């Protein structure tokens, strides 16, 4: 009798877990494509036609923002060209001058199309030249089904992406604190250099920042061709999720459907206790180094997402590190990767960085590294 009761309770538990997972699969969306991922690992929690090419509309501007942060000088002055000023849906004029950071904010909060063209021209000379940089970066991030032809997402038959690729780009962006500051701002006063003293308070087009508990970003998009598009992120109880919807029925549906995905995700996903950088530290030998041994740390802490009651045993952590490296390493230099596996598949790669610089010099450990290197 006691055994039957235990069996019944176990059966009920698994039925509840299956029901919860099944409910997630049956979520009703008007969006043509959608995906929900855990932000730090990119693990997919839910997807609907997530790898089908679609028009991404202004979610494109995430990539423009990233390249401005990585390739531009945010303190530099940008002069708006006539081409940028004549772009559809813009509030900037020919000859206007901005600090680049203000122009990026205008693009990301208001979703100003002309601002994105001005940024592209400043960084690469033209929108077409900039698009080549965008595509190179997309490929590097694993966004293999993405092809950009402009910096803003205005309709073009060749300008396509997928919900999964947009989520990949968003997840990468959210690892950059400056990107977070732009996409997470509810409003910002945009300041012009010329005309002097011109200031306009811009509200973020992402209304979830004001209405959804824990919202952290990211970017809206809408054209008649693309429908309602949104990459939305939120954090609760140590879990950050990113939802992407492309081709939602209208501008309102993109918000309600992204919120619906996030709600479902927070019901299903919990965070395992964090692995700190110290927990994940490794050491490598340094041939000819002053110290001969160098600590390397992951670029970020790791919190594994546990879905539908699973345990950390679902994951496997491995390291791709050389046993011996040459002296001359700089602090923060990437030495290798921490690789996260789930269900036998690679899920994420976290760069392993040098704790400090290790210049050339004489040390017993450095000499021993030569010997180890012979057999590595």
N, C-alpha and C positions, 0 to 999 in steps of 0.2 A: 504493500500500500504506500509506504514511504517512498519507495523507488518510483512508483507511478506518479506521485505528486511532483517529485523532482523532474521526471521526464516531461510532465505536462508543462511545468514552469519553463523549462528549457525550450520546448517547442513554441510556447507563447512568445518567448523572447525573440527567437529567430523569425517568427512570423511578423512581429512588430518591426524588426529591422528590415525585413524584405518589403513590408508595406511602405515603410518610410522611403526606401530606395525606389520602389515602384512609383510612389506618388511624385517623386522628383522627376522621373522619366515622363510622366504624363502631364507635366505642367503645361498650361495653355498660353501660347504666345502668338501674337500677330506677326512678330518679326520673322523675316525669311530665314535669318541665321542668328544663332545666339550661342554663347559659351559662358561658363562660370569656371574660374580657376582660382586656386590658392596662390597668392601673389609671390611668396618667397621661393617656392619650388616650381611653380607653373603647372602643378598637378590639376588635371581636368576633373571637375566635379559633375558638370552637366554640359551637354552640347546638343545643338540642333543644327544640322547642315553647316557645321562650323568651318569646314574646309572648302566650301563652295565659293568661288569668286563673286564678289559683290562690289558695288560702288561704296566706298567708305566715307564719302562726304568729308566734313571737317574734322573727323577723327584723324585724318591725314596730318593735321597740324601738330600732333604729338611728335612726329618725326622731325618736322621743321624746328620745333622747340628744342629737341634733343641735339640737333646739329648746331643750332645757335649756341647752346650751352657748351658743347664739346669743341667746336671749331671757331667760335666767335669770341670777341672781347665784349663782355656785357657793358663795359664802361665807354665803348667807342661811340662815335656820333654817326648816325645814318641819315642821309638826305633822301627823301622820297622822290622817286622818278615820276614822270608823267604816266608811264605804263602802270606803275603800282597804284597811282591815284585814280586811274580810270578803270581799275578792276571792279567787277561787280561786288556790291555790298561792302563798301569801305567808308570810313569816316576820316581818312587822312587825305591831305591835299598835296599836289605837286609842289616841291620846294620845302615842305615841312621837314623839320629836323628833330630827331629823337635820339636820346641815349638808347642803345640797343636793348637794354633791359626793359625800358618802357615800351618799346615796340613789341617785344615778346609778350609782355603783359597784355597789351592791346589785342594781340592776336589770340591769346589763349583765353582771356576772360570774355571779351566781346565777340570773339571768333571773326575778327576783321580779316577779310581776304586780301585787301591791299597791303596790310601790314606784313602778311606772309610773303608776298611778292617782293616787298622792299627788303626783307631779311634775306631772301634768296639771292636777290641781285647784289646785295652787299657782300655776301659770303662767297658767291660763285660767279658773279657777273651777269647771270641770267637765270630765269626759272628753269630752263631746260638743263643748263649746266648743274644747277643745284639738284634737280631731280636725279641726275646720275649719282650724286653723293647719297641721296636718299635711298636709292636702290642698292648701292653697295652696303650701306648700313643695315638695311632690311635683310639682305642675304646673310650678313654676319650674325644677325640676331636669330636666324633660323626662320625668318618670315619668307619662306620659299615661294609662296603663292601670291606675293605682292609685287605690283609694278606701279610706280608713281610716275606721272608725267608733269605734275605741277605741285607747288608747295601748300596748296589750300584745299584740294579735294573738289574743286568745281568740276562738273561732269565732263568726262572724256571717255570714250569707249575703251581706251587702253589703260585708264587709271583705275586699278582694281586692287582689292585685298580680300581677306577673309576674316571672319570673326576670331578665329584662332590666331592669325597673324597680328591682328590689332591687339589682342590680349597679350601676346608676346612683347610687342613694342611697349604697351602700357606697363607691363611688369618690369621691364628693363628701366623704363623711365622712373618708376617709383623707387628705384634704388638710388636715385640721384636727389639729394636734399634740395637742390635749386629747382629741379623739375617739380618736386612736391610743393614747393612754396608757390609756384605759379598756378598749378592746377588745383590747389587746395584753397586758394584765396576766394572768399565770398564776394569781395569787392575790392577795388583799388583805385586810387586817384591817379590817372595817367597824366604825366607832365610832358609838355612839349619843350624843346630847346628853342625852336622857332615855329610859330609865333611865340615870342617871349611871354612868359607868365600864363600861357594857356593851360588850363587844367580841367579835366573832365572825370567825374566819378563814374567808373564802369562797374556794373554788376556782372558776376559770372553767369553765363548762360546755363550752367549746370545747376538746376534748382534743387537737386538732391543734397547739395551742400547745406541748404537751409531746412530741409524737410526730413532727411533720413539720418537716423541715429548712427553716429560713428563715421559718416561720410568723409572721405579724404581726397576725392578728385573724381573724374579726370577730364574728359573732353566730350562735348556734344558735337553733333553733325546733322545736317538736314539739307536735302535738295529734293526737288520733285522726282528726280530720277532715282535717288538713293533711298528715299523715305526717311523715317526717323532713325537716327544712329546715335549710339552713346556707348562710351567706355566709362564705367562707373566703378569706384572703389570705396570700400568701407572697412573699418577695423573695429572688432569687438573681442574682448577677452583674449587678447594675444593672437587673434586670427585676422589676417587681412585677405579679403577676397576682391577679385576683379570680375565684373560682369560686362559683357559686350553684347549689344543687340544691333543688328543691321537690318534695314528694311522694315522697321516697325510701321504700323498703320498710319501714324501721324506723330507730330511733335510731342504730344502728351503721352502717347503709348510707350515711347522709348523710356520715359522715366518710370512709369508704373511697372513695366515689364522688367527693367533692370532691378528695381526694388524687389520685385517678386523673386527674381533669381537670387539676389543677395539674402533675402529672408530664408529661402530654402537652404542656402549654403550655411548660414549660421545655425540652423537647426541640425544640420548633418555633420558639420566639421568642428572639431575641437583641436586645441593645440597641445602637443606633448610638451613636457618641461623643456626649457631652452637648453641647447648645447651652447655654452659660452665659447668664446674664442680660445680661452685657456684649455677648456675641455678637449678641443679639437687641434691643439698645437702639435706640431711635429718638428723634428730636427733633421737637418741635412749636413753632410760633411762639406767643408769648404777647402778646396785644394789651394794651398799657398796663401791662406787667409791669416789675418792677425790672431784670430781666435780659433779658427778651424772647425767650429761647430756653429750653426746658425738656426735659430728658431724661426719657424714660419707659421703664420696664423691665417685662418680663413678671413676673407674680407668682411664677413658679417656673421652674426650669431645665426644659429639654425634652430628653427622650431618646426618640427615635422607635423604636418596636418594629419589628424586621425579622423577618418571618415566612417560614419555609421558604426561607431563603437570598436573599430579595429585597434590594434596595439602597435607599438614601435617595432615589433618583430616583423611587420610587413615591409620594413625598410632595411637596406644594407648600405653602409657607408664605406667607400674605398678612397684611396689616395693615388693620384698620379703625380709622383714627385721623383726627381732624380736623386739617387743615393749620394752622389758627389757633384758639386758645382764648382766653378772657378771663382777665385777671389775677384773683388770689384763690384759686388752686388750692392745696390742702393736700397735704402730703407723704403718699404712699400712696393718694391719690385715684385712682379708676379714670378713665382718659382714653379708653380704647378697648380693642381686642382684637387679639391675635395669633390667627389662624385657621389650623388645621391641616387640610389636605385630603389625602384618599387615594383614589386611583382616581376622581378627579373629584367626590368627595362630601366635604362638610364633616364632619370627624371630631371636632374639639375646638376650644374657644375658651378662650384663656388671657387673663385681664385684664391690660391694660397700665397700670401704676401710675406716678404722678408720683414722680420721684426725691426732690424736696423741695418745700417750699412756695414760691410765687412771688407775693408781694403786689403791690399796685398801686404804681406808681412811674414815674419817667421814665427812659427809656433809649433809645438810638438804635435798638437792635433792637426794642424795644417799639413805637416809632413806625413802624418799617418794617413791623411786623406789621399795622398798620392798613392800609397800602397793599396788602399781600398779601391781607388779608381782603376787600378790594374785588373781587378776582378769584378768590377761593377758591370 
